Amino acid sequence: MTTTTSPSAQLPKDQPRPGRPGGPRGLLAAIGGQNLSLVGALIAVVALFGTLNPNFVSWDNIQVIAEAVTISGLLAVVQTVVIICGGLDISVGSQAGLASVTSAMVFTSTGADPYLGIGAALAIGAAIGLFNGIVIIYGRVNPTIATLAGLAAYKGVAQLVSDGRAQGYVLGDPVFVFLSRGKIAGLPTMVWLLILTAAAVHALLTYTDIGRNIYAIGGNDTAARLAGINLNKYLISAYALSGTVAALAGVLLTARTGSGQPVSGSEGLELQSITAAALGGCVLKGGKGSIGGTLLAVALLGALQNGLTVQGINAFWQNVAQGALLVAAVIIQQRRNRERAVGLPA
């Protein structure tokens, strides 16, 4: 008689599982023991720039950092889900740009209705994510290639419909103003949206069978299939979620800049999201990762970028630092997993 492996058996030991306890142990599970080094790095960065400039650790500057990383943080959260599934979405930045243009143009064309603009943007994002998943699954296209094509295609569509220029003007609308400048309990609205999105995705991955199955698919897709998990459904849903949240990031981009941005503001977001996910403990082969670790990495990148800016360091060096951190994260993963070096004997 043929036996199958339970999906939960495929979860790595250091990954959060449904039903884990709360409190300090729950917090450690959310962050992941392997990400404690990120906590140390974040403390070191804060201590360094706080010494150089005492205002760096002021509450006002902390809010500035939090707002600055909201958009990239949202993309990093859903990038984490996609990577855990064993995929990759390089097109999230272009999706955000197209959603930004869509929200502003629909807002303008419907007599300044913010809800129609936001709804249209979210619908476009969900449709794009769904399309990405269908191409990858049923077209049998490698996720990197499929979403790399999407990176170019969605950016091109955004430029075509907007004639390559910023569209609309939403700063006079109270809904967009609330999204960009509003505060709830002392925290900016944008930051609350990141917190709520991250909390919902964390709960999904940690406390539900859906999350357990997502880890199982990324950890061992053959065993997951034998256990009866519908891989196609999960992977397509992961990309649809990625597109929807990318569209939310695009709406926030519109609210923050006051108009729909086809490219400006969304350029490079895909690299930021992948870097944060990798630094946060996601293994690019899938099966490992946590929202807590990703958020720590987002905070580290935001603090580093803000600190370098305050110190007057050329923005080009910030890109160099980001690329170096991504390479370092992958090297650490390879060493931790004892992967054979490319081109060298085992």
C-alpha positions as CSV (number, residue, x, y, z in Angstrom):
1,M,0.0,0.0,0.0
2,T,1.3,3.4,-1.0
3,T,1.7,5.9,1.8
4,T,1.9,9.7,1.4
5,T,3.8,12.3,3.4
6,S,1.7,14.8,5.4
7,P,2.3,18.4,4.2
8,S,3.1,19.4,7.8
9,A,6.0,17.0,7.7
10,Q,7.6,19.1,5.0
11,L,7.7,22.2,7.2
12,P,11.3,23.1,8.2
13,K,11.8,22.9,12.0
14,D,12.5,26.7,12.2
15,Q,9.3,27.8,10.5
16,P,6.1,29.0,12.3
17,R,3.4,26.4,12.5
18,P,-0.3,26.7,13.2
19,G,-1.1,26.8,16.8
20,R,2.3,27.9,18.2
21,P,2.1,29.7,21.6
22,G,2.1,33.4,21.9
23,G,4.2,35.6,24.2
24,P,8.0,35.7,23.9
25,R,8.1,32.2,22.3
26,G,5.5,33.2,19.8
27,L,7.5,36.4,19.0
28,L,10.6,34.3,18.5
29,A,8.7,32.0,16.2
30,A,7.4,34.9,14.2
31,I,10.9,36.4,13.8
32,G,12.7,33.1,13.4
33,G,15.7,32.1,15.3
34,Q,17.8,32.5,12.2
35,N,16.9,36.2,12.0
36,L,18.2,37.2,15.4
37,S,21.3,38.5,13.6
38,L,19.0,41.0,11.9
39,V,17.9,42.3,15.3
40,G,21.6,42.8,16.1
41,A,22.2,44.5,12.8
42,L,19.3,46.8,13.3
43,I,20.4,47.7,16.8
44,A,23.9,48.4,15.4
45,V,22.6,50.6,12.6
46,V,20.4,52.6,15.0
47,A,23.2,53.0,17.5
48,L,25.7,54.2,14.8
49,F,23.4,56.8,13.2
50,G,21.9,57.7,16.6
51,T,25.5,58.6,17.7
52,L,26.2,60.6,14.6
53,N,22.9,62.4,14.7
54,P,20.7,62.3,17.9
55,N,17.6,63.3,15.9
56,F,17.9,59.9,14.1
57,V,16.2,58.2,17.0
58,S,13.5,60.8,17.5
59,W,9.9,59.8,17.3
60,D,9.4,62.1,14.3
61,N,12.2,60.5,12.4
62,I,11.0,57.0,13.3
63,Q,7.7,57.9,11.7
64,V,9.5,59.2,8.6
65,I,11.3,55.9,8.3
66,A,8.1,53.9,8.8
67,E,6.2,55.9,6.1
68,A,9.2,55.6,3.7
69,V,9.2,51.8,3.9
70,T,5.5,51.3,3.8
71,I,5.2,50.7,0.0
72,S,8.3,48.5,-0.3
73,G,7.2,46.7,2.9
74,L,3.8,45.8,1.5
75,L,5.6,44.4,-1.6
76,A,8.1,42.5,0.6
77,V,5.3,40.9,2.6
78,V,3.6,39.3,-0.5
79,Q,7.0,38.6,-2.1
80,T,7.6,36.5,1.0
81,V,4.5,34.4,0.3
82,V,5.4,33.9,-3.3
83,I,9.0,32.9,-2.5
84,I,7.8,30.5,0.2
85,C,5.7,28.8,-2.5
86,G,8.9,28.4,-4.6
87,G,8.1,31.2,-6.9
88,L,9.3,34.8,-7.5
89,D,7.6,38.0,-8.6
90,I,9.9,40.5,-10.3
91,S,7.0,42.5,-11.7
92,V,5.6,43.9,-8.4
93,G,7.1,47.3,-9.0
94,S,5.6,47.6,-12.4
95,Q,2.3,46.4,-11.1
96,A,2.3,49.1,-8.5
97,G,3.1,51.7,-11.2
98,L,0.2,50.6,-13.4
99,A,-2.2,50.5,-10.3
100,S,-1.0,54.0,-9.4
101,V,-1.9,55.3,-12.9
102,T,-5.2,53.4,-12.9
103,S,-6.3,54.8,-9.6
104,A,-5.6,58.4,-10.6
105,M,-7.1,58.2,-14.1
106,V,-10.3,56.5,-12.9
107,F,-10.5,59.0,-10.1
108,T,-10.4,61.9,-12.6
109,S,-12.6,60.3,-15.2
110,T,-15.4,59.5,-12.7
111,G,-15.8,63.0,-11.3
112,A,-13.3,62.6,-8.5
113,D,-14.7,59.4,-7.0
114,P,-11.8,58.0,-4.8
115,Y,-13.5,54.7,-4.1
116,L,-13.9,53.9,-7.8
117,G,-10.3,54.8,-8.4
118,I,-9.0,52.6,-5.6
119,G,-11.4,49.8,-6.5
120,A,-10.3,49.8,-10.2
121,A,-6.6,49.8,-9.1
122,L,-7.2,46.8,-6.8
123,A,-9.1,45.0,-9.5
124,I,-6.3,45.6,-12.1
125,G,-3.8,44.3,-9.6
126,A,-5.7,41.1,-8.8
127,A,-6.2,40.5,-12.6
128,I,-2.5,41.0,-13.3
129,G,-1.5,38.6,-10.5
130,L,-4.0,36.0,-11.7
131,F,-2.6,36.4,-15.2
132,N,0.9,35.9,-13.9
133,G,-0.1,32.7,-12.1
134,I,-1.9,31.3,-15.1
135,V,1.1,32.0,-17.4
136,I,3.4,30.3,-15.0
137,I,1.3,27.3,-14.3
138,Y,-0.5,26.5,-17.5
139,G,2.1,28.1,-19.8
140,R,4.8,26.2,-17.9
141,V,7.0,29.3,-17.9
142,N,9.7,29.7,-15.3
143,P,8.4,32.3,-12.7
144,T,11.6,34.4,-13.1
145,I,11.1,34.7,-16.8
146,A,7.4,35.2,-16.7
147,T,7.5,38.0,-14.1
148,L,10.6,39.5,-15.8
149,A,8.5,39.8,-18.9
150,G,5.7,41.3,-16.8
151,L,8.2,43.8,-15.4
152,A,8.7,45.2,-18.9
153,A,5.1,44.7,-20.1
154,Y,3.2,46.3,-17.2
155,K,5.6,49.2,-17.1
156,G,5.0,49.7,-20.9
157,V,1.2,49.6,-20.4
158,A,1.4,52.1,-17.7
159,Q,3.5,54.4,-19.9
160,L,1.1,53.9,-22.8
161,V,-2.1,54.7,-21.0
162,S,-0.5,57.7,-19.3
163,D,1.5,58.9,-22.2
164,G,4.5,58.6,-20.0
165,R,3.4,61.4,-17.6
166,A,2.0,61.7,-14.2
167,Q,-1.8,61.6,-14.3
168,G,-4.6,63.1,-12.2
169,Y,-4.4,65.2,-9.1
170,V,-5.7,63.7,-5.9
171,L,-4.3,65.8,-3.1
172,G,-7.6,67.7,-2.8
173,D,-9.5,64.5,-2.1
174,P,-10.1,63.7,1.6
175,V,-9.8,60.0,1.1
176,F,-6.4,60.2,-0.5
177,V,-5.3,62.9,1.9
178,F,-6.2,60.5,4.8
179,L,-4.2,57.7,3.2
180,S,-1.1,59.9,2.8
181,R,-1.2,62.2,5.8
182,G,-3.8,60.9,8.2
183,K,-3.0,59.3,11.5
184,I,-4.7,56.8,13.7
185,A,-3.6,56.5,17.4
186,G,-0.5,58.6,16.6
187,L,0.7,56.4,13.7
188,P,0.4,57.3,10.0
189,T,-2.4,55.6,8.1
190,M,0.0,54.1,5.7
191,V,1.9,52.4,8.5
192,W,-1.3,51.0,9.8
193,L,-2.1,49.5,6.4
194,L,1.3,47.8,6.4
195,I,0.9,46.5,9.9
196,L,-2.6,45.1,9.2
197,T,-1.6,43.5,6.0
198,A,1.5,41.9,7.5
199,A,-0.5,40.7,10.5
200,A,-3.1,39.1,8.3
201,V,-0.6,37.4,6.1
202,H,1.4,36.3,9.2
203,A,-1.7,34.8,10.7
204,L,-2.5,33.0,7.4
205,L,0.9,31.4,7.2
206,T,1.2,30.6,10.9
207,Y,-2.2,29.5,12.2
208,T,-4.0,28.0,9.2
209,D,-3.9,24.9,7.1
210,I,-3.5,27.2,4.1
211,G,-0.2,28.4,5.5
212,R,1.0,24.9,6.3
213,N,0.3,23.9,2.7
214,I,2.1,26.9,1.3
215,Y,5.2,25.9,3.3
216,A,4.8,22.3,2.1
217,I,4.6,23.3,-1.5
218,G,7.8,25.3,-1.4
219,G,9.6,22.7,0.8
220,N,8.7,19.7,-1.4
221,D,6.2,20.1,-4.1
222,T,6.2,16.4,-5.0
223,A,5.3,15.3,-1.5
224,A,2.7,18.1,-1.3
225,R,1.1,16.8,-4.5
226,L,1.1,13.3,-3.3
227,A,-0.6,14.5,-0.1
228,G,-3.5,15.9,-2.2
229,I,-2.6,19.6,-2.2
230,N,-3.8,21.4,-5.3
231,L,-0.5,23.1,-6.2
232,N,-2.0,25.0,-9.2
233,K,-4.7,26.6,-7.0
234,Y,-2.2,27.7,-4.3
235,L,0.4,29.1,-6.7
236,I,-2.1,31.0,-8.7
237,S,-3.7,32.4,-5.5
238,A,-0.3,33.5,-4.3
239,Y,0.4,35.5,-7.4
240,A,-3.2,37.0,-7.3
241,L,-2.5,38.1,-3.7
242,S,0.8,39.5,-4.8
243,G,-0.9,41.6,-7.5
244,T,-3.6,42.8,-5.2
245,V,-1.2,44.0,-2.5
246,A,1.0,45.5,-5.2
247,A,-2.0,47.5,-6.4
248,L,-2.6,48.7,-2.8
249,A,1.0,49.9,-2.8
250,G,0.3,51.7,-6.0
251,V,-2.7,53.4,-4.5
252,L,-0.5,54.6,-1.6
253,L,2.0,55.8,-4.1
254,T,-0.7,57.9,-5.8
255,A,-1.8,59.2,-2.4
256,R,1.7,60.1,-1.3
257,T,2.8,61.8,-4.6
258,G,-0.6,63.4,-5.4
259,S,-0.9,61.8,-8.8
260,G,-0.6,58.6,-10.8
261,Q,3.0,57.6,-11.4
262,P,3.7,55.3,-14.3
263,V,7.3,54.8,-13.4
264,S,8.6,57.4,-10.9
265,G,8.3,56.1,-7.4
266,S,7.8,52.4,-8.4
267,E,11.2,52.0,-10.1
268,G,13.4,49.5,-8.1
269,L,10.6,48.3,-5.8
270,E,10.9,44.7,-7.0
271,L,14.6,44.6,-6.0
272,Q,13.8,46.1,-2.6
273,S,11.1,43.5,-2.0
274,I,13.3,40.6,-2.9
275,T,16.2,41.9,-0.9
276,A,14.0,42.3,2.2
277,A,12.5,38.8,1.8
278,A,16.0,37.3,1.4
279,L,17.5,39.2,4.3
280,G,14.5,38.2,6.4
281,G,15.3,34.5,6.0
282,C,13.4,33.5,2.8
283,V,15.2,30.7,0.9
284,L,14.9,31.5,-2.8
285,K,14.2,27.8,-3.5
286,G,11.1,28.0,-1.4
287,G,9.8,26.4,1.8
288,K,11.4,28.8,4.3
289,G,10.6,32.4,5.4
290,S,8.6,34.4,7.8
291,I,6.7,37.7,7.8
292,G,8.5,38.7,11.1
293,G,11.9,38.3,9.5
294,T,10.9,40.2,6.4
295,L,9.6,43.1,8.4
296,L,12.8,43.2,10.4
297,A,14.7,43.4,7.1
298,V,12.4,46.1,5.9
299,A,13.1,48.1,9.0
300,L,16.9,47.5,8.7
301,L,16.9,48.7,5.0
302,G,14.8,51.7,5.9
303,A,17.0,52.7,8.8
304,L,20.1,52.3,6.7
305,Q,18.7,54.4,3.8
306,N,17.5,57.1,6.1
307,G,20.8,57.2,8.0
308,L,22.8,57.4,4.8
309,T,20.5,60.2,3.5
310,V,20.8,62.2,6.7
311,Q,24.6,61.9,6.6
312,G,24.6,63.2,3.0
313,I,25.8,60.0,1.4
314,N,25.2,59.9,-2.3
315,A,22.0,58.0,-3.2
316,F,24.0,55.8,-5.6
317,W,25.9,54.3,-2.7
318,Q,22.5,53.3,-1.2
319,N,21.9,51.2,-4.3
320,V,25.3,49.6,-3.9
321,A,24.6,48.8,-0.3
322,Q,21.2,47.3,-1.2
323,G,22.8,45.0,-3.8
324,A,25.6,44.0,-1.5
325,L,23.1,43.1,1.2
326,L,21.1,40.9,-1.2
327,V,24.3,39.0,-2.2
328,A,25.3,38.6,1.4
329,A,21.9,37.2,2.3
330,V,22.1,34.6,-0.4
331,I,25.6,33.6,0.6
332,I,24.5,33.2,4.2
333,Q,21.6,31.0,3.0
334,Q,23.9,28.9,0.9
335,R,26.3,28.4,3.8
336,R,23.5,27.7,6.3
337,N,22.0,25.1,4.0
338,R,25.4,23.7,3.1
339,E,24.8,24.1,-0.7
340,R,27.6,23.0,-3.0
341,A,29.4,26.0,-4.6
342,V,28.7,26.4,-8.3
343,G,31.3,24.8,-10.4
344,L,33.1,23.1,-7.5
345,P,33.0,19.5,-6.6
346,A,30.7,18.3,-3.8
